[in-house]
Amino acid sequence: MKQGRLEGRVAIVTGAARGIGKATALKMAAEGASVVLYDLFSSGASKVAQEIEALGGTSLVFAGDVESKEQVDTMLEGVYTQFGTVDILVNNSGQGLAKPLGQLTGADWDGVVNVNLKGTCLCTQAVLPILKQKHYGKIVNIGSRSSLGIPDRTVYGATKAGVIAMTRIWALELAKYGINVNCIAPG
């Protein structure tokens, strides 16, 4: 694998087993980063790890749920044991839901909010001590065009608007520590 702009960096990508997370992990590995693949679906993340390693990259797979502080902390302990640090966090894990407003249940709401908002917050909180200590870090949150309004996406759109708001707040709050926080909203 060629040396790239991320050579020597360690990146955590949540929801890395497929889609945007997989593409992000592969691109970061292609740029030289060691990539931690964190996903509920360890078999999918393991396949991505095999692709990274076939290209000459380095990766580490952790199965876990972003909405569990204990599981996030366990993953981070493993990252520190293996790599000693973290430089980049991509909060990609997300739960979508297409359901008309009148049919939404409390369980629907809680499930999407817990993954999309709580999970993003927990993962970010977990990496903050090391990023602040290093006075360096990159946090990339994945939003969605749904935040602008799409029928049947009440809870999903609301949570992605929340991710955008958290990104703006964190960018202001963490800049003094040399931590950049950005959001990408595909759609």
Secondary structure, 3 states (H helix, E strand, C coil): CCCCCCCCCEEEEECCCCHHHHHHHHHHHHCCCEEEEEECCHHHHHHHHHHHHHCCCCEEEEECCCCCHHHHHHHHHHHHHHHCCCCEEEECCCCCCCECHHHCCHHHHHHHHHHHHHHHHHHHHHHHHHHHHHCCEEEEEECCHHHHCCCCEHHHHHHHHHHHHHHHHHHHHHHHHCEEEEEECCC
